[in-house]
Amino acid sequence: MYTAPAAPGTRPNRYFVDGLAVRAGSTTTHTFDGPVTGPALTGRAGVERDGDVLTVDLPLLADGDGHVPTAPSFDTAWAGLHRDGVLLHARSGLLDRATFTVPPGPAPYRLAATVARRGATGATTRVNVSWTFRSATTAGPVPVPVSVVRFSPGLGPDGTAAAGSPMRVPVTVQGAAAGGRVRSLTVSMSADGGRSWTVLPVHEGAVTVPNPAAGSTVSLRAELTDTDGNTLDQTLVDAYRTG
C-alpha cells in the first residue's frame, strides 16, 4: 500500500497494487500519485449493459501511471446519464461501481461527469468528461463503447515540466477507440486554466506543448470520435505545472 502526501484539509490518496515483479539485488522504481491525473480504462470495460442495467466503472482520477486510488480524494463530483437528450439519472460522487436502470430498446445516450478537487502540487484540479454512445437491451453483459485519452508528459522528479520550452507529450487512446478505431482526435491545451484553448496537432501519437512560464499550469483537452460514431469530450484542468 502507498499513501500519497495530501494538501492541508484533504484526504490522502491510497494505492494498493498486487503482483509487482522485482528481482533480487536490483532497484525497482514505481511512481504513484503523479501527473497527469485523469480517466483510465486499463483492465476494465468502463461501461457494461446487462439487459436494461448499465454498470459503470470509469475511474476519473487515475494517476499519471494509470494507478487507481482506492478512495480518491476530491471536493465535489457529479454524474448524469441522458437518453435521447433527456436526463434519466443524476448522482453525486464518482463513476466507480455505479449502476443505472434504463428503458428497454435502442437509443442514443450521453454520460457526463465532473469532479473538482484542490489536490496536491501537480494534481489535476478539475476533470470534465462526456461520452456519447448508442445502446440497446442485451441478453447478458455486453461492453458499451466508451473511450478515454491518456497524456504522458516526461516530467521531472517533482512532477513539473521545464518552463518556456516545447515538450513532446505522448497521447494514448484506451477503450473502444483503441487499436486503430479512431475516426478523429483533436487535442488542445490551455495556459490560463481552461479559459482559452489552442489546438495542438497530433503527430505519431504525440503532441508538442509549448510550456508557459514557470509557476503556470497546462490544461489538456481531447475530443474524440471512434469509427462507429461514439464520442468523447475530456478536459483536464491544471493537468501539470511548470517549474
N, C-alpha and C positions, 0 to 999 in steps of 0.2 A: 504494500500500500504506500502511496505517496500523497502527502498533504501539502498543497501549494501555499506559499505566502498569500496573505489576503490584505486588502485595503482596510483601514480602520472602519469598524462598524459593519463589515461584511463577513459572510460565512466563507471559509476556505473551500476550495475545490479538492476533492479526494479522488484518487485514481486507484483502481485495482486491476492489475494486469497479470494474467496467467500465461505460463508457457514461455517465459523469456529464456532463450538459449544462451548460455555462457560457456566459455572454455577455460579450463583451469590454467592459471598462470598468465591470463590475458586481462586487459582492461576493456570493459564494455560500457558504453555510454548510452543512456536513454534520456530523452528530453521530454519533460511534461509541462503542461500549462503555458506553453509558449505561443506567440502569434503564428499564423493568423487563425483566430478563433472563429468558427462558423459551422454551418451544417456539414454533416458527413454521412455517407451511406456504406462505409466499409463493413462487410459481413452481414448486411441486412437488406431486405427489400425496400424498407421505408414505409410503404403502404400496401396492405393486402385487403382483398374483398372476399368474404366468405358468405355466400347468399346475399343478404342485404345489410351486412355489417362491415364497415370499414375499420380496420385495425391499423393504427398509425404508430410507428416507431421511428421518428425523424429527429435525431439529436441536433439541436440548433447551436450547441456550444462546445463542440469538439475542439481540442487544442490543435496547434499547428501540425502535429504529427498524427492527428486523427484519433487520439485517445479521448474517450468519452468519460467525463467525470460521473461518479455515482449519483451525486446530488448537486448539479451545477448551481453556483451562486448567481443570483440575479435579483433585480429590484421589482420589475413588472414584466409580465408575459401574458399574451392573449393569442387566441387562435379562433378562426371562423371557417366553417365549411358552407359553401354556396352550391346550389343545384339550379341550373337554368337561370342564374342570376339572382336567385332568392336565397337569403340566409337561412340555412336549416339549423345549424348548431353554432353556438359560441361558448367558449370556455376560457377561464383564466388558467395560467400555467403553461408548461412546455408541452411539446408534442411527442413525448415518450410514453408508451403504453396508454394511448388514448383510443377510445372506440366511439364510432358514430353509426347509428342506425339510419339507413336511407331508404327512400321509397323504391319499390321494385322497378325493373326495366332500365333501358339505356338512357343516359343523359350526360350532358357536359357538367363538369364540376370545377370549382375553384377552391383550393385550400390555401388560406393565408395565415401567416403567423408573424408576430413581432415580439422581441424580447429586449429589454433595456437593463443596463447594469452600470454601476460605477467602475468596478473592475480594478485590477492592479495595473501597474505600469505595463504598457504593451498589449493590453487586452481590448478586444473589440467592445465598444460601449453600446452598440445597438445592432441588432440583426433584424432585417425585414425580408421575408420570403413569401412568394406567391407561386403556386403551381396550378396549372390548368390541365385537365385530362378528361377523357370520356371513360365511363364505366357502366357496366350492366350487371344484373343479377348473375351470380355464378353458382355452380353445383358443388363448390368446395373452395378452399383457399387459393386465390389467384393473385399474383403481384399486380399492383396498379402502377402504370408507367410514370414514375417521378424521377427527377434527376437533381443533382447538386453540382456546384463547381467549387473546387478547392484551389487555393492560391498558396504557393510555397516559396516565398522570398528567402534569399540567403541572408539571414540577419546575424548580427553579432551576438556574443555570449549574453549581452544584456537585453536581447530582444529588439534592438533598434537597428535601423538602416543608416548607411552613410548619407549625410545631408548634402544636398546640392549636386548630386551626381545621378546619372541614369542607372537603373538596376533592372536586370532581367528577372522576371517573375514567372516561373512555370505555372501553367493553368491545366488542371486535370478535371475531367468530367467523370462523375460517378453516377450509377443508376441506369435508367432506361436508355439514356442517350450515349452511354459509353460504348466503346468498340466500334467507332465509326458511324454511329447513328445520330450524328448532329447535322441538322439542316442549316442552322445559322447560330452563331455565337458572337455577341457583342460584349466587350469588356470596357469599362470606363473607370476613371479614377477621379478623386476629388481631394483637394488640399485645403478645403475650407469646411470640413465636417459635413459634406453632402449638400451644400447649398448650390454648387455648380459642378458640372461634370465635363470631363474631357475623354473622348473615345480613344482607346489605345488599340492599334492593330494587333491581331493575334497572328503570330508567325512561328511556325514549327513548334506549336504547343506552349508558347510563352508570349508575354507582353513585356515591353520595356517601359518602366515607370520613371518619369523624371522626378526624383525625390526632391521635396521642397526643403527650405532652410531648417536648421537644427531646432528641435523643440516643436516641430509640426507633426501632424498626423496625416496618414494616407488612408482614404476610404476607397473601397473597391466595389464595383457593381458588375454583375453578369446577367445578361438577358439571352436566354437560350430557347431554341425550338428544335425538337427532335424530328426524325424523319416521318413520324406519324402525326405531327402537328401538336403534340403536347408541349407546354411551355413552362419556363422557369424565369422568375424575376427575383434576383437575390442581391441584397445590399448589405455590406458590412461597413458600418461607420467606425472610424478610428481603427482600421484593421491592424496597422502598425505605426510606430513612431520613428522619427528621425533623430539622430544624435550627433 
